[in-house]
């Protein structure tokens, strides 16, 4: 019976580890999604700044 106890303990530890891995993967997905949104936002801001600079330059040239 001691062997079965060991087997169950190992199985419980395995399940705990799998749960930790699952939580870590979920956290990574959230982190990547957030980074992607930030990158898109920075690109949009940069594009708007460039457009504003071009418009100001055109205004002063005319």
C-alpha positions as CSV (number, residue, x, y, z in Angstrom):
1,X,0.0,0.0,0.0
2,X,2.9,2.3,0.6
3,X,3.7,2.1,-3.1
4,X,0.2,3.4,-4.0
5,X,0.6,6.2,-1.6
6,X,3.8,7.2,-3.3
7,X,2.2,7.0,-6.7
8,X,-0.7,9.2,-5.6
9,X,1.7,11.7,-4.1
10,X,3.7,11.9,-7.3
11,X,0.5,12.2,-9.3
12,X,-0.7,15.1,-7.0
13,X,2.7,16.9,-7.5
14,X,2.5,16.3,-11.2
15,X,-1.0,17.9,-11.3
16,X,0.1,20.8,-9.2
17,X,3.0,21.4,-11.6
18,X,0.7,21.2,-14.6
19,X,-1.6,23.8,-13.0
20,X,1.4,26.1,-12.4
21,X,2.4,25.7,-16.1
22,X,-1.2,26.4,-17.2
23,X,-1.3,29.6,-15.1
24,X,2.1,30.7,-16.4
25,X,1.0,30.1,-20.0
26,X,-2.2,32.2,-19.4
27,X,-0.1,35.0,-17.9
28,X,2.2,34.9,-20.9
29,X,-0.8,35.2,-23.3
30,X,-2.0,38.2,-21.4
31,X,1.5,39.8,-21.3
32,X,1.9,39.3,-25.1
33,X,-1.5,40.7,-25.8
34,X,-0.7,43.8,-23.7
35,X,2.6,44.2,-25.4
36,X,1.0,43.9,-28.9
37,X,-1.6,46.6,-28.0
38,X,1.1,48.9,-26.7
39,X,3.2,48.4,-29.9
40,X,0.1,49.2,-32.1
41,X,-0.6,52.3,-30.0
42,X,2.9,53.6,-30.3
43,X,2.9,53.1,-34.0
44,X,-0.4,55.0,-34.3
45,X,1.0,57.9,-32.2
46,X,4.1,58.0,-34.3
47,X,2.1,58.1,-37.5
48,X,0.0,60.9,-36.2
49,X,3.0,62.9,-35.1
50,X,4.5,62.5,-38.6
51,X,1.3,63.7,-40.2
52,X,1.1,66.7,-38.0
53,X,4.8,67.6,-38.8
54,X,4.1,67.3,-42.5
55,X,1.0,69.5,-42.3
56,X,2.9,72.2,-40.3
57,X,5.7,72.1,-42.8
58,X,3.2,72.5,-45.7
59,X,1.4,75.3,-44.0
60,X,4.7,77.3,-43.5
61,X,5.8,76.7,-47.1
62,X,2.7,78.2,-48.5
